[in-house]
Amino acid sequence: MAGEAVRAALTDAGIDYSEVQRAAVGYVFQPSAAGQRVLYDVGLTGIPMVNVNNNCATGSTALALAQEWVATGVADVVLAVGFEQMTRAAMSGDGASPKVTTIDHHLEVMLSEHRLAAAPVTTQFFGSAALEHQRRYGTTVEQIAAVAVKNHEHSTRNPLAQFTDAYTLDQVLADKPVHGPLTRSQCSPMSDGAAAAVIASPEFVAAHGLAARAVPILGQALRTDTDAGFSSRSMIDVVGAPMTAEAGRRAMGAAGVRIEEIDVIELHDCFSINELITYEALGLCDPGEAGALVADGVTSYGGSWVVNPSGGLISKGHPLGATGLAQCAELTWQLRGDAGPRQVDGAARALAHNLGLGGACVVTVYGAPGT
């Protein structure tokens, strides 16, 4: 799948692999140097390759690294690649090595307020954040579930989505309970997948006649946790709201745009509640208003923004290493007007938000070709 994604990206850009000067390759559940092995099947050119692992933000971290290489003049054309093969053993650990946790700060806050349950720990983090959002703001189970209804409906337009069935609100609410108010269809599934992007300098784009297809990155920010993620003792903060707010502020500041000027958004809805938390962190609405925002259709077709037209992680799928680059692909198609039945009319600016606990957050602002 990774080789297929790379070859598709190269064909889309109209260039040969021999022109690529560097590659950043992201994955989470593969052995060291798996990036080299993937690209060996594309070509043995000897280019430098850097393997990237930043949990669920891996794909967008590879993109940020590739963008940095180009922006600083290290290379003119590079590849960012992400792929994943997920299994239950990979998600839980195979027991072959001592268990070392990188989320001890997150666990300490959660266990100070909540009892450990039988559900996967990540699900408990976000389920606990959902319970807190309900207590603090009066958010209803129906409003949280409305995120899944929206994103599953969006995925019916996406032939590349893992799931392409629509769900009613009653079906989502009646699905298998997972943790807190979250049901199965409100959680991202285990997914296999791959995505790739070609990042090139303006000079390379001009020399190769790519200006009509090249989507510019107008602003980008990679942030990690600060004390704000833990000192408040809030599970909403533990799951990344402060990181998101800061990365969004920096990326939109670099792009010189406000959230109201964004047309289409791909954000990290690993669980339905995280879409609501992200609305508030990015400034789509004030704290506590996200539930009404999605229930009123403000974040779907015909609203102020179209959020997760691909179906998002909940329905499109969440192959950890590839997710950030899959967002890049979707927004590139949207800004070119190539998204087919899920096209957002008049899309001129787009924003991607990719989050990894433990912790990393990347926000990227894109413009239409020629911007």
Secondary structure, DSSP 8 states (H G I E B T S, - for coil): -HHHHHHHHHHHHT--GGG--EEEEE-SSS-TTHHHHHHHTT------EEEE--GGGHHHHHHHHHHHHHHTTS-SEEEEEEEE---HHHHH--SSS----S-HHHHHHHHHHS---SS-HHHHHHHHHHHHHHHHH---HHHHHHHHHHHHHHHTT-TTSS------HHHHHHS-EEETTEEGGGB-----EEEEEEEE-HHHHHHTT-TTT---EEEEEEE---GGGTTT--HHHHTTHHHHHHHHHHHHHHHT--GGG--EEE---SBHHHHHHHHHHHTSS-TT-HHHHHHTTTTSTTSS-EE-TT-HHHHT---TTTHHHHHHHHHHHHHHT--GGG--TT--EEEEEEEETTTEEEEEEEE-TT-
